[in-house]
Amino acid sequence: MALLKWALIALVISVLAGAFGYTRLEHGAAKIAKLLFFVFLLIFVLILIAAVLGGEAIL
């Protein structure tokens, strides 16, 4: 969950930077947020598939 938290922090930084006109910072933070989110999503799906194939319950 820490990865998702960092993605959300980068997203907030991107939105705030865009609102204040710091476009370079905004683009960089948006790229980082998108990358972290998709890495989190990939890890989540892989763990979900492994749990289903292994027959374990996810709580």
PDBQT receptor file of N, H, CA, C and O in Angstrom, charges set to zero:
ATOM      1  N   MET A   1       0.814  -1.194   0.000  1.00  0.00    +0.000 N 
ATOM      2  CA  MET A   1       0.000   0.000   0.000  1.00  0.00    +0.000 C 
ATOM      3  C   MET A   1       0.860   1.260   0.000  1.00  0.00    +0.000 C 
ATOM      4  O   MET A   1       0.384   2.338  -0.359  1.00  0.00    +0.000 OA
ATOM      5  N   ALA A   2       2.095   1.132   0.392  1.00  0.00    +0.000 N 
ATOM      6  H   ALA A   2       2.481   0.257   0.683  1.00  0.00    +0.000 HD
ATOM      7  CA  ALA A   2       2.973   2.300   0.410  1.00  0.00    +0.000 C 
ATOM      8  C   ALA A   2       3.214   2.823  -0.996  1.00  0.00    +0.000 C 
ATOM      9  O   ALA A   2       3.353   4.030  -1.199  1.00  0.00    +0.000 OA
ATOM     10  N   LEU A   3       3.265   1.922  -1.966  1.00  0.00    +0.000 N 
ATOM     11  H   LEU A   3       3.152   0.942  -1.802  1.00  0.00    +0.000 HD
ATOM     12  CA  LEU A   3       3.478   2.341  -3.352  1.00  0.00    +0.000 C 
ATOM     13  C   LEU A   3       2.311   3.184  -3.839  1.00  0.00    +0.000 C 
ATOM     14  O   LEU A   3       2.509   4.191  -4.518  1.00  0.00    +0.000 OA
ATOM     15  N   LEU A   4       1.099   2.776  -3.494  1.00  0.00    +0.000 N 
ATOM     16  H   LEU A   4       0.938   1.957  -2.943  1.00  0.00    +0.000 HD
ATOM     17  CA  LEU A   4      -0.085   3.541  -3.882  1.00  0.00    +0.000 C 
ATOM     18  C   LEU A   4      -0.103   4.894  -3.180  1.00  0.00    +0.000 C 
ATOM     19  O   LEU A   4      -0.523   5.893  -3.764  1.00  0.00    +0.000 OA
ATOM     20  N   LYS A   5       0.349   4.927  -1.934  1.00  0.00    +0.000 N 
ATOM     21  H   LYS A   5       0.690   4.115  -1.460  1.00  0.00    +0.000 HD
ATOM     22  CA  LYS A   5       0.406   6.189  -1.189  1.00  0.00    +0.000 C 
ATOM     23  C   LYS A   5       1.358   7.171  -1.873  1.00  0.00    +0.000 C 
ATOM     24  O   LYS A   5       1.045   8.354  -2.003  1.00  0.00    +0.000 OA
ATOM     25  N   TRP A   6       2.513   6.681  -2.306  1.00  0.00    +0.000 N 
ATOM     26  H   TRP A   6       2.767   5.719  -2.200  1.00  0.00    +0.000 HD
ATOM     27  CA  TRP A   6       3.470   7.548  -2.987  1.00  0.00    +0.000 C 
ATOM     28  C   TRP A   6       2.939   8.021  -4.340  1.00  0.00    +0.000 C 
ATOM     29  O   TRP A   6       3.215   9.144  -4.761  1.00  0.00    +0.000 OA
ATOM     30  N   ALA A   7       2.180   7.163  -5.018  1.00  0.00    +0.000 N 
ATOM     31  H   ALA A   7       1.956   6.250  -4.676  1.00  0.00    +0.000 HD
ATOM     32  CA  ALA A   7       1.570   7.567  -6.287  1.00  0.00    +0.000 C 
ATOM     33  C   ALA A   7       0.567   8.697  -6.049  1.00  0.00    +0.000 C 
ATOM     34  O   ALA A   7       0.515   9.653  -6.823  1.00  0.00    +0.000 OA
ATOM     35  N   LEU A   8      -0.221   8.591  -4.992  1.00  0.00    +0.000 N 
ATOM     36  H   LEU A   8      -0.178   7.814  -4.364  1.00  0.00    +0.000 HD
ATOM     37  CA  LEU A   8      -1.184   9.648  -4.680  1.00  0.00    +0.000 C 
ATOM     38  C   LEU A   8      -0.493  10.945  -4.270  1.00  0.00    +0.000 C 
ATOM     39  O   LEU A   8      -0.965  12.030  -4.611  1.00  0.00    +0.000 OA
ATOM     40  N   ILE A   9       0.607  10.845  -3.550  1.00  0.00    +0.000 N 
ATOM     41  H   ILE A   9       0.990   9.963  -3.274  1.00  0.00    +0.000 HD
ATOM     42  CA  ILE A   9       1.368  12.042  -3.166  1.00  0.00    +0.000 C 
ATOM     43  C   ILE A   9       1.925  12.728  -4.409  1.00  0.00    +0.000 C 
ATOM     44  O   ILE A   9       1.858  13.952  -4.522  1.00  0.00    +0.000 OA
ATOM     45  N   ALA A  10       2.473  11.953  -5.340  1.00  0.00    +0.000 N 
ATOM     46  H   ALA A  10       2.528  10.959  -5.248  1.00  0.00    +0.000 HD
ATOM     47  CA  ALA A  10       2.993  12.530  -6.582  1.00  0.00    +0.000 C 
ATOM     48  C   ALA A  10       1.871  13.159  -7.397  1.00  0.00    +0.000 C 
ATOM     49  O   ALA A  10       2.075  14.187  -8.043  1.00  0.00    +0.000 OA
ATOM     50  N   LEU A  11       0.690  12.553  -7.371  1.00  0.00    +0.000 N 
ATOM     51  H   LEU A  11       0.524  11.718  -6.846  1.00  0.00    +0.000 HD
ATOM     52  CA  LEU A  11      -0.458  13.120  -8.085  1.00  0.00    +0.000 C 
ATOM     53  C   LEU A  11      -0.863  14.458  -7.482  1.00  0.00    +0.000 C 
ATOM     54  O   LEU A  11      -1.145  15.404  -8.218  1.00  0.00    +0.000 OA
ATOM     55  N   VAL A  12      -0.897  14.555  -6.162  1.00  0.00    +0.000 N 
ATOM     56  H   VAL A  12      -0.668  13.787  -5.564  1.00  0.00    +0.000 HD
ATOM     57  CA  VAL A  12      -1.252  15.815  -5.504  1.00  0.00    +0.000 C 
ATOM     58  C   VAL A  12      -0.214  16.886  -5.817  1.00  0.00    +0.000 C 
ATOM     59  O   VAL A  12      -0.572  18.035  -6.076  1.00  0.00    +0.000 OA
ATOM     60  N   ILE A  13       1.052  16.529  -5.797  1.00  0.00    +0.000 N 
ATOM     61  H   ILE A  13       1.343  15.596  -5.587  1.00  0.00    +0.000 HD
ATOM     62  CA  ILE A  13       2.115  17.479  -6.143  1.00  0.00    +0.000 C 
ATOM     63  C   ILE A  13       1.940  17.960  -7.574  1.00  0.00    +0.000 C 
ATOM     64  O   ILE A  13       2.119  19.143  -7.862  1.00  0.00    +0.000 OA
ATOM     65  N   SER A  14       1.592  17.045  -8.470  1.00  0.00    +0.000 N 
ATOM     66  H   SER A  14       1.446  16.084  -8.236  1.00  0.00    +0.000 HD
ATOM     67  CA  SER A  14       1.387  17.404  -9.869  1.00  0.00    +0.000 C 
ATOM     68  C   SER A  14       0.234  18.382 -10.032  1.00  0.00    +0.000 C 
ATOM     69  O   SER A  14       0.348  19.356 -10.776  1.00  0.00    +0.000 OA
ATOM     70  N   VAL A  15      -0.868  18.134  -9.348  1.00  0.00    +0.000 N 
ATOM     71  H   VAL A  15      -0.960  17.343  -8.744  1.00  0.00    +0.000 HD
ATOM     72  CA  VAL A  15      -2.030  19.018  -9.452  1.00  0.00    +0.000 C 
ATOM     73  C   VAL A  15      -1.713  20.400  -8.877  1.00  0.00    +0.000 C 
ATOM     74  O   VAL A  15      -2.060  21.420  -9.472  1.00  0.00    +0.000 OA
ATOM     75  N   LEU A  16      -1.059  20.426  -7.729  1.00  0.00    +0.000 N 
ATOM     76  H   LEU A  16      -0.778  19.597  -7.246  1.00  0.00    +0.000 HD
ATOM     77  CA  LEU A  16      -0.706  21.711  -7.118  1.00  0.00    +0.000 C 
ATOM     78  C   LEU A  16       0.293  22.488  -7.976  1.00  0.00    +0.000 C 
ATOM     79  O   LEU A  16       0.173  23.704  -8.126  1.00  0.00    +0.000 OA
ATOM     80  N   ALA A  17       1.269  21.791  -8.531  1.00  0.00    +0.000 N 
ATOM     81  H   ALA A  17       1.367  20.803  -8.409  1.00  0.00    +0.000 HD
ATOM     82  CA  ALA A  17       2.252  22.460  -9.385  1.00  0.00    +0.000 C 
ATOM     83  C   ALA A  17       1.584  23.019 -10.637  1.00  0.00    +0.000 C 
ATOM     84  O   ALA A  17       1.919  24.115 -11.087  1.00  0.00    +0.000 OA
ATOM     85  N   GLY A  18       0.647  22.272 -11.193  1.00  0.00    +0.000 N 
ATOM     86  H   GLY A  18       0.375  21.382 -10.827  1.00  0.00    +0.000 HD
ATOM     87  CA  GLY A  18      -0.083  22.771 -12.363  1.00  0.00    +0.000 C 
ATOM     88  C   GLY A  18      -0.933  23.983 -12.027  1.00  0.00    +0.000 C 
ATOM     89  O   GLY A  18      -1.043  24.912 -12.828  1.00  0.00    +0.000 OA
ATOM     90  N   ALA A  19      -1.532  23.976 -10.849  1.00  0.00    +0.000 N 
ATOM     91  H   ALA A  19      -1.443  23.221 -10.199  1.00  0.00    +0.000 HD
ATOM     92  CA  ALA A  19      -2.375  25.101 -10.441  1.00  0.00    +0.000 C 
ATOM     93  C   ALA A  19      -1.558  26.373 -10.240  1.00  0.00    +0.000 C 
ATOM     94  O   ALA A  19      -2.056  27.473 -10.475  1.00  0.00    +0.000 OA
ATOM     95  N   PHE A  20      -0.309  26.230  -9.807  1.00  0.00    +0.000 N 
ATOM     96  H   PHE A  20       0.096  25.335  -9.616  1.00  0.00    +0.000 HD
ATOM     97  CA  PHE A  20       0.539  27.391  -9.585  1.00  0.00    +0.000 C 
ATOM     98  C   PHE A  20       1.418  27.741 -10.788  1.00  0.00    +0.000 C 
ATOM     99  O   PHE A  20       2.201  28.690 -10.733  1.00  0.00    +0.000 OA
ATOM    100  N   GLY A  21       1.288  26.972 -11.876  1.00  0.00    +0.000 N 
ATOM    101  H   GLY A  21       0.652  26.201 -11.921  1.00  0.00    +0.000 HD
ATOM    102  CA  GLY A  21       1.992  27.315 -13.106  1.00  0.00    +0.000 C 
ATOM    103  C   GLY A  21       3.375  26.716 -13.268  1.00  0.00    +0.000 C 
ATOM    104  O   GLY A  21       4.103  27.111 -14.179  1.00  0.00    +0.000 OA
ATOM    105  N   TYR A  22       3.759  25.787 -12.429  1.00  0.00    +0.000 N 
ATOM    106  H   TYR A  22       3.167  25.465 -11.689  1.00  0.00    +0.000 HD
ATOM    107  CA  TYR A  22       5.055  25.128 -12.559  1.00  0.00    +0.000 C 
ATOM    108  C   TYR A  22       4.890  23.916 -13.486  1.00  0.00    +0.000 C 
ATOM    109  O   TYR A  22       4.752  22.786 -13.018  1.00  0.00    +0.000 OA
ATOM    110  N   THR A  23       4.907  24.155 -14.785  1.00  0.00    +0.000 N 
ATOM    111  H   THR A  23       5.020  25.073 -15.165  1.00  0.00    +0.000 HD
ATOM    112  CA  THR A  23       4.555  23.092 -15.728  1.00  0.00    +0.000 C 
ATOM    113  C   THR A  23       5.602  21.982 -15.795  1.00  0.00    +0.000 C 
ATOM    114  O   THR A  23       5.247  20.812 -15.939  1.00  0.00    +0.000 OA
ATOM    115  N   ARG A  24       6.870  22.325 -15.693  1.00  0.00    +0.000 N 
ATOM    116  H   ARG A  24       7.158  23.275 -15.575  1.00  0.00    +0.000 HD
ATOM    117  CA  ARG A  24       7.900  21.270 -15.740  1.00  0.00    +0.000 C 
ATOM    118  C   ARG A  24       7.767  20.319 -14.551  1.00  0.00    +0.000 C 
ATOM    119  O   ARG A  24       7.842  19.101 -14.712  1.00  0.00    +0.000 OA
ATOM    120  N   LEU A  25       7.572  20.871 -13.381  1.00  0.00    +0.000 N 
ATOM    121  H   LEU A  25       7.511  21.860 -13.250  1.00  0.00    +0.000 HD
ATOM    122  CA  LEU A  25       7.391  20.064 -12.174  1.00  0.00    +0.000 C 
ATOM    123  C   LEU A  25       6.116  19.234 -12.283  1.00  0.00    +0.000 C 
ATOM    124  O   LEU A  25       6.078  18.077 -11.863  1.00  0.00    +0.000 OA
ATOM    125  N   GLU A  26       5.077  19.838 -12.849  1.00  0.00    +0.000 N 
ATOM    126  H   GLU A  26       5.109  20.778 -13.190  1.00  0.00    +0.000 HD
ATOM    127  CA  GLU A  26       3.807  19.136 -13.003  1.00  0.00    +0.000 C 
ATOM    128  C   GLU A  26       3.956  17.908 -13.889  1.00  0.00    +0.000 C 
ATOM    129  O   GLU A  26       3.468  16.830 -13.548  1.00  0.00    +0.000 OA
ATOM    130  N   HIS A  27       4.631  18.067 -15.029  1.00  0.00    +0.000 N 
ATOM    131  H   HIS A  27       5.027  18.942 -15.306  1.00  0.00    +0.000 HD
ATOM    132  CA  HIS A  27       4.804  16.939 -15.945  1.00  0.00    +0.000 C 
ATOM    133  C   HIS A  27       5.649  15.831 -15.316  1.00  0.00    +0.000 C 
ATOM    134  O   HIS A  27       5.346  14.649 -15.480  1.00  0.00    +0.000 OA
ATOM    135  N   GLY A  28       6.688  16.203 -14.609  1.00  0.00    +0.000 N 
ATOM    136  H   GLY A  28       6.934  17.163 -14.475  1.00  0.00    +0.000 HD
ATOM    137  CA  GLY A  28       7.526  15.206 -13.953  1.00  0.00    +0.000 C 
ATOM    138  C   GLY A  28       6.780  14.443 -12.875  1.00  0.00    +0.000 C 
ATOM    139  O   GLY A  28       6.871  13.218 -12.798  1.00  0.00    +0.000 OA
ATOM    140  N   ALA A  29       6.048  15.160 -12.047  1.00  0.00    +0.000 N 
ATOM    141  H   ALA A  29       5.974  16.155 -12.109  1.00  0.00    +0.000 HD
ATOM    142  CA  ALA A  29       5.295  14.507 -10.974  1.00  0.00    +0.000 C 
ATOM    143  C   ALA A  29       4.167  13.641 -11.540  1.00  0.00    +0.000 C 
ATOM    144  O   ALA A  29       3.864  12.581 -10.991  1.00  0.00    +0.000 OA
ATOM    145  N   ALA A  30       3.551  14.084 -12.627  1.00  0.00    +0.000 N 
ATOM    146  H   ALA A  30       3.797  14.945 -13.073  1.00  0.00    +0.000 HD
ATOM    147  CA  ALA A  30       2.482  13.292 -13.245  1.00  0.00    +0.000 C 
ATOM    148  C   ALA A  30       3.036  11.985 -13.816  1.00  0.00    +0.000 C 
ATOM    149  O   ALA A  30       2.400  10.937 -13.699  1.00  0.00    +0.000 OA
ATOM    150  N   LYS A  31       4.204  12.044 -14.427  1.00  0.00    +0.000 N 
ATOM    151  H   LYS A  31       4.721  12.895 -14.522  1.00  0.00    +0.000 HD
ATOM    152  CA  LYS A  31       4.829  10.824 -14.955  1.00  0.00    +0.000 C 
ATOM    153  C   LYS A  31       5.160   9.852 -13.833  1.00  0.00    +0.000 C 
ATOM    154  O   LYS A  31       4.942   8.647 -13.956  1.00  0.00    +0.000 OA
ATOM    155  N   ILE A  32       5.684  10.382 -12.748  1.00  0.00    +0.000 N 
ATOM    156  H   ILE A  32       5.862  11.361 -12.647  1.00  0.00    +0.000 HD
ATOM    157  CA  ILE A  32       6.029   9.534 -11.597  1.00  0.00    +0.000 C 
ATOM    158  C   ILE A  32       4.770   8.912 -11.010  1.00  0.00    +0.000 C 
ATOM    159  O   ILE A  32       4.755   7.722 -10.695  1.00  0.00    +0.000 OA
ATOM    160  N   ALA A  33       3.714   9.707 -10.860  1.00  0.00    +0.000 N 
ATOM    161  H   ALA A  33       3.725  10.673 -11.116  1.00  0.00    +0.000 HD
ATOM    162  CA  ALA A  33       2.461   9.190 -10.307  1.00  0.00    +0.000 C 
ATOM    163  C   ALA A  33       1.887   8.089 -11.184  1.00  0.00    +0.000 C 
ATOM    164  O   ALA A  33       1.417   7.069 -10.679  1.00  0.00    +0.000 OA
ATOM    165  N   LYS A  34       1.924   8.291 -12.497  1.00  0.00    +0.000 N 
ATOM    166  H   LYS A  34       2.306   9.119 -12.908  1.00  0.00    +0.000 HD
ATOM    167  CA  LYS A  34       1.386   7.290 -13.417  1.00  0.00    +0.000 C 
ATOM    168  C   LYS A  34       2.213   6.007 -13.362  1.00  0.00    +0.000 C 
ATOM    169  O   LYS A  34       1.657   4.908 -13.351  1.00  0.00    +0.000 OA
ATOM    170  N   LEU A  35       3.530   6.143 -13.328  1.00  0.00    +0.000 N 
ATOM    171  H   LEU A  35       3.982   7.035 -13.338  1.00  0.00    +0.000 HD
ATOM    172  CA  LEU A  35       4.401   4.976 -13.265  1.00  0.00    +0.000 C 
ATOM    173  C   LEU A  35       4.170   4.183 -11.976  1.00  0.00    +0.000 C 
ATOM    174  O   LEU A  35       4.030   2.961 -12.021  1.00  0.00    +0.000 OA
ATOM    175  N   LEU A  36       4.131   4.861 -10.844  1.00  0.00    +0.000 N 
ATOM    176  H   LEU A  36       4.246   5.853 -10.808  1.00  0.00    +0.000 HD
ATOM    177  CA  LEU A  36       3.927   4.175  -9.563  1.00  0.00    +0.000 C 
ATOM    178  C   LEU A  36       2.562   3.502  -9.503  1.00  0.00    +0.000 C 
ATOM    179  O   LEU A  36       2.436   2.406  -8.958  1.00  0.00    +0.000 OA
ATOM    180  N   PHE A  37       1.533   4.153 -10.063  1.00  0.00    +0.000 N 
ATOM    181  H   PHE A  37       1.636   5.043 -10.507  1.00  0.00    +0.000 HD
ATOM    182  CA  PHE A  37       0.209   3.560 -10.052  1.00  0.00    +0.000 C 
ATOM    183  C   PHE A  37       0.172   2.282 -10.865  1.00  0.00    +0.000 C 
ATOM    184  O   PHE A  37      -0.397   1.284 -10.422  1.00  0.00    +0.000 OA
ATOM    185  N   PHE A  38       0.772   2.294 -12.056  1.00  0.00    +0.000 N 
ATOM    186  H   PHE A  38       1.234   3.105 -12.416  1.00  0.00    +0.000 HD
ATOM    187  CA  PHE A  38       0.736   1.099 -12.889  1.00  0.00    +0.000 C 
ATOM    188  C   PHE A  38       1.614  -0.026 -12.327  1.00  0.00    +0.000 C 
ATOM    189  O   PHE A  38       1.294  -1.200 -12.512  1.00  0.00    +0.000 OA
ATOM    190  N   VAL A  39       2.694   0.308 -11.657  1.00  0.00    +0.000 N 
ATOM    191  H   VAL A  39       2.954   1.262 -11.506  1.00  0.00    +0.000 HD
ATOM    192  CA  VAL A  39       3.495  -0.709 -10.984  1.00  0.00    +0.000 C 
ATOM    193  C   VAL A  39       2.683  -1.335  -9.852  1.00  0.00    +0.000 C 
ATOM    194  O   VAL A  39       2.691  -2.555  -9.682  1.00  0.00    +0.000 OA
ATOM    195  N   PHE A  40       1.976  -0.498  -9.070  1.00  0.00    +0.000 N 
ATOM    196  H   PHE A  40       1.969   0.492  -9.208  1.00  0.00    +0.000 HD
ATOM    197  CA  PHE A  40       1.113  -1.001  -8.016  1.00  0.00    +0.000 C 
ATOM    198  C   PHE A  40       0.033  -1.910  -8.592  1.00  0.00    +0.000 C 
ATOM    199  O   PHE A  40      -0.231  -2.985  -8.055  1.00  0.00    +0.000 OA
ATOM    200  N   LEU A  41      -0.590  -1.475  -9.682  1.00  0.00    +0.000 N 
ATOM    201  H   LEU A  41      -0.375  -0.601 -10.118  1.00  0.00    +0.000 HD
ATOM    202  CA  LEU A  41      -1.654  -2.255 -10.306  1.00  0.00    +0.000 C 
ATOM    203  C   LEU A  41      -1.133  -3.600 -10.807  1.00  0.00    +0.000 C 
ATOM    204  O   LEU A  41      -1.799  -4.622 -10.644  1.00  0.00    +0.000 OA
ATOM    205  N   LEU A  42       0.039  -3.606 -11.407  1.00  0.00    +0.000 N 
ATOM    206  H   LEU A  42       0.580  -2.776 -11.540  1.00  0.00    +0.000 HD
ATOM    207  CA  LEU A  42       0.641  -4.842 -11.908  1.00  0.00    +0.000 C 
ATOM    208  C   LEU A  42       0.943  -5.804 -10.760  1.00  0.00    +0.000 C 
ATOM    209  O   LEU A  42       0.637  -6.993 -10.850  1.00  0.00    +0.000 OA
ATOM    210  N   ILE A  43       1.536  -5.298  -9.691  1.00  0.00    +0.000 N 
ATOM    211  H   ILE A  43       1.784  -4.332  -9.618  1.00  0.00    +0.000 HD
ATOM    212  CA  ILE A  43       1.848  -6.154  -8.539  1.00  0.00    +0.000 C 
ATOM    213  C   ILE A  43       0.564  -6.696  -7.917  1.00  0.00    +0.000 C 
ATOM    214  O   ILE A  43       0.504  -7.868  -7.546  1.00  0.00    +0.000 OA
ATOM    215  N   PHE A  44      -0.462  -5.857  -7.800  1.00  0.00    +0.000 N 
ATOM    216  H   PHE A  44      -0.413  -4.905  -8.101  1.00  0.00    +0.000 HD
ATOM    217  CA  PHE A  44      -1.742  -6.291  -7.247  1.00  0.00    +0.000 C 
ATOM    218  C   PHE A  44      -2.352  -7.421  -8.067  1.00  0.00    +0.000 C 
ATOM    219  O   PHE A  44      -2.805  -8.420  -7.509  1.00  0.00    +0.000 OA
ATOM    220  N   VAL A  45      -2.364  -7.269  -9.384  1.00  0.00    +0.000 N 
ATOM    221  H   VAL A  45      -1.996  -6.457  -9.837  1.00  0.00    +0.000 HD
ATOM    222  CA  VAL A  45      -2.948  -8.299 -10.254  1.00  0.00    +0.000 C 
ATOM    223  C   VAL A  45      -2.147  -9.590 -10.178  1.00  0.00    +0.000 C 
ATOM    224  O   VAL A  45      -2.730 -10.674 -10.140  1.00  0.00    +0.000 OA
ATOM    225  N   LEU A  46      -0.827  -9.496 -10.154  1.00  0.00    +0.000 N 
ATOM    226  H   LEU A  46      -0.353  -8.616 -10.184  1.00  0.00    +0.000 HD
ATOM    227  CA  LEU A  46       0.000 -10.696 -10.055  1.00  0.00    +0.000 C 
ATOM    228  C   LEU A  46      -0.241 -11.434  -8.738  1.00  0.00    +0.000 C 
ATOM    229  O   LEU A  46      -0.330 -12.662  -8.727  1.00  0.00    +0.000 OA
ATOM    230  N   ILE A  47      -0.347 -10.709  -7.649  1.00  0.00    +0.000 N 
ATOM    231  H   ILE A  47      -0.274  -9.712  -7.658  1.00  0.00    +0.000 HD
ATOM    232  CA  ILE A  47      -0.613 -11.345  -6.356  1.00  0.00    +0.000 C 
ATOM    233  C   ILE A  47      -2.013 -11.948  -6.336  1.00  0.00    +0.000 C 
ATOM    234  O   ILE A  47      -2.213 -13.029  -5.783  1.00  0.00    +0.000 OA
ATOM    235  N   LEU A  48      -2.970 -11.268  -6.928  1.00  0.00    +0.000 N 
ATOM    236  H   LEU A  48      -2.807 -10.389  -7.378  1.00  0.00    +0.000 HD
ATOM    237  CA  LEU A  48      -4.333 -11.783  -6.999  1.00  0.00    +0.000 C 
ATOM    238  C   LEU A  48      -4.396 -13.073  -7.804  1.00  0.00    +0.000 C 
ATOM    239  O   LEU A  48      -5.059 -14.023  -7.390  1.00  0.00    +0.000 OA
ATOM    240  N   ILE A  49      -3.724 -13.121  -8.935  1.00  0.00    +0.000 N 
ATOM    241  H   ILE A  49      -3.185 -12.349  -9.271  1.00  0.00    +0.000 HD
ATOM    242  CA  ILE A  49      -3.691 -14.337  -9.761  1.00  0.00    +0.000 C 
ATOM    243  C   ILE A  49      -2.991 -15.466  -9.021  1.00  0.00    +0.000 C 
ATOM    244  O   ILE A  49      -3.458 -16.605  -9.049  1.00  0.00    +0.000 OA
ATOM    245  N   ALA A  50      -1.882 -15.167  -8.362  1.00  0.00    +0.000 N 
ATOM    246  H   ALA A  50      -1.503 -14.242  -8.339  1.00  0.00    +0.000 HD
ATOM    247  CA  ALA A  50      -1.156 -16.193  -7.616  1.00  0.00    +0.000 C 
ATOM    248  C   ALA A  50      -2.016 -16.756  -6.481  1.00  0.00    +0.000 C 
ATOM    249  O   ALA A  50      -1.984 -17.958  -6.213  1.00  0.00    +0.000 OA
ATOM    250  N   ALA A  51      -2.772 -15.902  -5.827  1.00  0.00    +0.000 N 
ATOM    251  H   ALA A  51      -2.798 -14.926  -6.044  1.00  0.00    +0.000 HD
ATOM    252  CA  ALA A  51      -3.620 -16.356  -4.727  1.00  0.00    +0.000 C 
ATOM    253  C   ALA A  51      -4.765 -17.232  -5.237  1.00  0.00    +0.000 C 
ATOM    254  O   ALA A  51      -5.109 -18.233  -4.609  1.00  0.00    +0.000 OA
ATOM    255  N   VAL A  52      -5.351 -16.857  -6.368  1.00  0.00    +0.000 N 
ATOM    256  H   VAL A  52      -5.072 -16.043  -6.878  1.00  0.00    +0.000 HD
ATOM    257  CA  VAL A  52      -6.448 -17.653  -6.935  1.00  0.00    +0.000 C 
ATOM    258  C   VAL A  52      -5.943 -19.001  -7.415  1.00  0.00    +0.000 C 
ATOM    259  O   VAL A  52      -6.586 -20.026  -7.187  1.00  0.00    +0.000 OA
ATOM    260  N   LEU A  53      -4.801 -19.004  -8.075  1.00  0.00    +0.000 N 
ATOM    261  H   LEU A  53      -4.279 -18.171  -8.260  1.00  0.00    +0.000 HD
ATOM    262  CA  LEU A  53      -4.240 -20.265  -8.569  1.00  0.00    +0.000 C 
ATOM    263  C   LEU A  53      -3.738 -21.144  -7.425  1.00  0.00    +0.000 C 
ATOM    264  O   LEU A  53      -3.736 -22.370  -7.532  1.00  0.00    +0.000 OA
ATOM    265  N   GLY A  54      -3.317 -20.518  -6.342  1.00  0.00    +0.000 N 
ATOM    266  H   GLY A  54      -3.319 -19.522  -6.255  1.00  0.00    +0.000 HD
ATOM    267  CA  GLY A  54      -2.831 -21.281  -5.196  1.00  0.00    +0.000 C 
ATOM    268  C   GLY A  54      -3.939 -21.759  -4.286  1.00  0.00    +0.000 C 
ATOM    269  O   GLY A  54      -3.693 -22.579  -3.401  1.00  0.00    +0.000 OA
ATOM    270  N   GLY A  55      -5.141 -21.276  -4.476  1.00  0.00    +0.000 N 
ATOM    271  H   GLY A  55      -5.341 -20.611  -5.195  1.00  0.00    +0.000 HD
ATOM    272  CA  GLY A  55      -6.268 -21.705  -3.660  1.00  0.00    +0.000 C 
ATOM    273  C   GLY A  55      -6.330 -21.052  -2.295  1.00  0.00    +0.000 C 
ATOM    274  O   GLY A  55      -7.065 -21.522  -1.427  1.00  0.00    +0.000 OA
ATOM    275  N   GLU A  56      -5.586 -19.990  -2.080  1.00  0.00    +0.000 N 
ATOM    276  H   GLU A  56      -4.988 -19.608  -2.785  1.00  0.00    +0.000 HD
ATOM    277  CA  GLU A  56      -5.585 -19.298  -0.793  1.00  0.00    +0.000 C 
ATOM    278  C   GLU A  56      -6.672 -18.231  -0.780  1.00  0.00    +0.000 C 
ATOM    279  O   GLU A  56      -6.983 -17.636  -1.812  1.00  0.00    +0.000 OA
ATOM    280  N   ALA A  57      -7.238 -17.997   0.378  1.00  0.00    +0.000 N 
ATOM    281  H   ALA A  57      -6.985 -18.480   1.217  1.00  0.00    +0.000 HD
ATOM    282  CA  ALA A  57      -8.216 -16.918   0.543  1.00  0.00    +0.000 C 
ATOM    283  C   ALA A  57      -7.489 -15.610   0.789  1.00  0.00    +0.000 C 
ATOM    284  O   ALA A  57      -6.504 -15.566   1.526  1.00  0.00    +0.000 OA
ATOM    285  N   ILE A  58      -7.972 -14.558   0.175  1.00  0.00    +0.000 N 
ATOM    286  H   ILE A  58      -8.772 -14.594  -0.424  1.00  0.00    +0.000 HD
ATOM    287  CA  ILE A  58      -7.380 -13.227   0.358  1.00  0.00    +0.000 C 
ATOM    288  C   ILE A  58      -8.247 -12.463   1.333  1.00  0.00    +0.000 C 
ATOM    289  O   ILE A  58      -9.440 -12.274   1.095  1.00  0.00    +0.000 OA
ATOM    290  N   LEU A  59      -7.663 -12.029   2.413  1.00  0.00    +0.000 N 
ATOM    291  H   LEU A  59      -6.693 -12.182   2.606  1.00  0.00    +0.000 HD
ATOM    292  CA  LEU A  59      -8.422 -11.269   3.418  1.00  0.00    +0.000 C 
ATOM    293  C   LEU A  59      -7.929  -9.859   3.465  1.00  0.00    +0.000 C 
ATOM    294  O   LEU A  59      -8.436  -9.054   4.245  1.00  0.00    +0.000 OA
TER     295      LEU A  59
